[in-house]
Every structure is written in C-alpha cells, then in structure tokens.
Amino acid sequence: MKKTTDIQCIIFDCDGTLVDSEKISQQALTETFAQFGITLDAASYWQHFKGGKMSDILAETCARVGLRVRVDDLEPIYRKACERLFLQGVKLLLGCLNCLIR
C-alpha cells in the first residue's frame, strides 16, 4: 500500500466551496452574447443558467433569445472570456480560509 505522506493536498472544488466561479461564468456568458447584440441580465442568468453543461446553456440561450449561432462558434468565445476573467483573479471565499489554515 502506498504511503499517503507523499500527498500534500487534495482539493475537490464544488463551486462556492473555495472560489465563486459562477459570477465569472455569468460575466463571460454576458460578454459572449453581447458580441451578438444580445443583453443578458444577472437575474436571467441565475434563473436559467446556474450549473449545467455549458454547451446546453449556450444552445438553450440561443433558442430563448432567437440567436442563430452555432454552439461550436460560441463556446470558444465564452472560454476565452472565462480565461481572461479568471486570469484577472478570483476571490477566495472566506469560509474556506479555515480549511486551508489547518
């Protein structure tokens, strides 16, 4: 049996545990659709999009707002926006500081 002392850290991040990536995802989605003249508001995001598979979210949003763009064209735009926003920084949730200090 392998010794576990080689393991320094294991993190299973379910959004809202360590960082709040939902807000970044919402902003990236809003920016993505804005490029096509579609305005998405935060309330709409939380009502329709929280959680779920991104390709489904993009397809459902296109159908709901009447945008005829392929998901295969939208997803790279969304991913690029996410990358830029994540690189700007994510905020560590205060509740997880206790678990990191231990």
Secondary structure per residue as TSV (DSSP state, phi and psi in degrees):
chain	resnum	aa	ss	phi	psi
A	1	M	-	360.0	134.5
A	2	K	-	-73.0	138.8
A	3	K	-	-72.1	138.7
A	4	T	G	-85.5	-1.7
A	5	T	G	-68.8	-15.6
A	6	D	G	-73.8	-21.0
A	7	I	-	-83.5	124.1
A	8	Q	-	-96.0	-30.8
A	9	C	-	-164.6	140.4
A	10	I	-	-129.9	126.4
A	11	I	-	-125.2	125.2
A	12	F	-	-110.1	104.3
A	13	D	-	-97.6	108.2
A	14	C	-	-96.5	124.7
A	15	D	T	-42.4	136.2
A	16	G	T	94.6	-3.0
A	17	T	S	-90.7	-54.4
A	18	L	S	-108.0	-43.0
A	19	V	B	-135.8	161.6
A	20	D	-	-104.1	85.1
A	21	S	H	-81.5	-13.8
A	22	E	H	-60.6	-39.7
A	23	K	H	-64.9	-38.6
A	24	I	H	-67.8	-41.7
A	25	S	H	-61.5	-42.1
A	26	Q	H	-62.5	-44.5
A	27	Q	H	-64.5	-42.0
A	28	A	H	-64.3	-40.5
A	29	L	H	-65.1	-42.9
A	30	T	H	-60.7	-45.0
A	31	E	H	-64.9	-39.2
A	32	T	H	-61.2	-49.5
A	33	F	H	-72.9	-27.7
A	34	A	H	-61.2	-30.9
A	35	Q	T	-62.8	-17.7
A	36	F	T	-111.5	16.1
A	37	G	T	78.7	14.9
A	38	I	-	-104.0	128.5
A	39	T	-	-100.6	121.0
A	40	L	-	-111.0	131.3
A	41	D	-	-100.5	163.0
A	42	A	H	-60.3	-40.0
A	43	A	H	-61.4	-40.4
A	44	S	H	-64.3	-40.3
A	45	Y	H	-58.5	-52.8
A	46	W	H	-65.4	-29.8
A	47	Q	H	-74.6	-39.6
A	48	H	H	-106.3	-26.0
A	49	F	T	-115.8	-16.0
A	50	K	S	-57.4	124.1
A	51	G	S	75.0	-179.6
A	52	G	S	94.4	169.9
A	53	K	-	-81.8	131.1
A	54	M	H	-60.3	-40.0
A	55	S	H	-62.4	-35.7
A	56	D	H	-68.6	-41.7
A	57	I	H	-61.3	-44.6
A	58	L	H	-63.7	-45.6
A	59	A	H	-63.9	-45.1
A	60	E	H	-64.4	-37.9
A	61	T	H	-66.9	-44.0
A	62	C	H	-56.8	-45.8
A	63	A	H	-63.7	-42.9
A	64	R	H	-67.5	-37.5
A	65	V	H	-98.0	-1.6
A	66	G	T	75.3	29.9
A	67	L	-	-94.3	127.6
A	68	R	-	-103.8	79.2
A	69	V	-	-132.9	138.9
A	70	R	-	-69.2	140.4
A	71	V	H	-58.9	-35.9
A	72	D	H	-63.6	-22.6
A	73	D	H	-88.6	-32.9
A	74	L	H	-75.2	-41.8
A	75	E	H	-59.3	-42.1
A	76	P	H	-63.6	-33.1
A	77	I	H	-65.1	-45.7
A	78	Y	H	-61.5	-47.2
A	79	R	H	-62.2	-38.4
A	80	K	H	-66.3	-41.0
A	81	A	H	-63.2	-43.0
A	82	C	H	-59.6	-46.6
A	83	E	H	-58.8	-46.6
A	84	R	H	-61.1	-44.9
A	85	L	H	-67.8	-39.3
A	86	F	H	-65.7	-38.2
A	87	L	H	-67.6	-24.6
A	88	Q	H	-71.0	-20.2
A	89	G	-	122.5	139.8
A	90	V	-	-113.0	151.5
A	91	K	-	-96.3	130.9
A	92	L	B	-70.5	132.3
A	93	L	-	-73.4	136.8
A	94	L	G	-58.7	-36.3
A	95	G	G	-63.2	-23.7
A	96	C	G	-87.8	-8.7
A	97	L	H	-60.2	-37.8
A	98	N	H	-61.3	-40.9
A	99	C	H	-72.9	-27.4
A	100	L	H	-78.5	-28.3
A	101	I	H	-74.4	-30.9
A	102	R	-	-65.7	360.0
